[in-house]
Amino acid sequence: MQDEYLKQKAGQNRGRKPERPRPLVERVVDWALRVWRPAGSVLAVALALLLTWHVISGKHGLSVWQQKRTEDRQLRKEIDGLQQENGRLKQRVEKLKSDPHAIEREARERLHYAKPDEVIYDLPPDPPAPNQPSGK
């Protein structure tokens, strides 16, 4: 069997000159040309995956953007609440500047002022509710 193989090989090479080995530089260039496309494809896929990861999880990625968006919504709600409170306080100040009844009410409630011949009774605050009932 091996003899047949050798005869076939010899028959294929009839009339040809035996090939001499190619120079190393030529073989390296040929190898580089064969390997370049798959290696380039692998490199391109790796870079695309790295870029995708960076866009999602990077310093300025989607997850950070989502957190900042949530924080922005919370701060806007807080600002709206503070603006409403500011508006109420401005109205109260205007009433206290111009309305004598509002001034009197504030003086009576906060400063415990009384009109002549009026008696004010100051009641003690309600006692705190016990945390645990004593059921003996």
N, C-alpha and C positions, 0 to 999 in steps of 0.2 A: 504494500500500500504506500509506503513511504517512497518507494522507487517510482511509482506512478506519479506521485506529486512532484518529485524532482524532475521527471521527464517533462511534465506539463510546464513547469517553470522554465525549463531549458528551452522548450518549444516557443514559449511566449517571448523569450529574450533573443531568439534567432534574428539575426540581421540588425540588431541594435547594439549600440555600444553600451557597455556597462555604465550605469549612472555613477557619477562621482558625487560624494557628499557635498551638499550646499554649504556655503560659508555660514558661520555662526550669526553674523549680522543679518543676513537674508532670512535665516530661520526665525530669529527674534522678531523681525519686522512682520513676517508672515503670521507668527503666533499672535502678535499684538493686534493685527488687523482682524484676526478671527475672534479674539477675545473681547475686543473693544465694544462691540454692540451689546452683548449680554451684560458686560460690566457696567456700561453706560446706563443700560436700562435699570439695573439693580440700584445704581447710584441715584438715578432720577426718582425711583420709587421711594428710596430711603429719604431723600430730601423732601419729597412731597409729604411723607408721613411726619417728618420732623416739623415741617411748616404747619401741618394740620394740628399737631399737638400744641405747638406754640400759639396758634390762633385761639385754641380752646382754653388751654391752661396756663398760658404765659403771663407775664407781668401785667400786660394790658389786654388780656384775653377775654373771651366771652363770659367766663365765670366771674371775673372781677367786674366786668361791665354790668352783669346782672345784679351783683351785690350793690354796686354804686347806684343803679337804677332804683332798687328797693330803698336804699338810704335816702335818695332824692325824694321819693314819694313821701316817706315818713317826715322828712324835714319840711316839705311843702305843707303837709297837714298841720304840723306844729306851727308854722308861720301863719297859716290861715287862722288857727285858734288864737294865737297871740294878737293878730290884727283885730279879730272880733272882740277880744277882751279889751284891747286898747280903745276901740270904738265905744264900748259900754262905759269905760272909765271916763272918756271925754264927755259923754252925755251926762254922766253923774257930776262931773266938775262943773259943767255949764248949768245944771240944775242948782247946784250949791251956790253958784255965783248969783243966780237971778231969782230963784224961787224961795221965798221966806219959809214956806211950809217944809220944804226939804231941809233947810238949815235947822229948823226947830226939831224935826224928827231925828236928825243926826245928833244934835245936842242932847236930846232926851235919851236916846239909845246908848250912845257911846260914852258921853260924859256924865250921865245920870243927873242932868239938870232938871229942876222942877219949877213949876210956876209958883207964885206966892200962894200960900195957904194950901199947898199940895204936899202929900206925904208919899214918899217912895219906900216901898218894901223890897228889900233885897233878899231873895230866897236862896238858900244854899243849893248848889248843883245836885242833880240826882246822884245817888250812890251808884258806884259801878256794879254791874250785874255779876253775881258770883259765877266763876268758871265751871265749878262742879257743884251740883246740888248735894247737900248733906242729907242723905237718906238713911238715918240710923234706925 
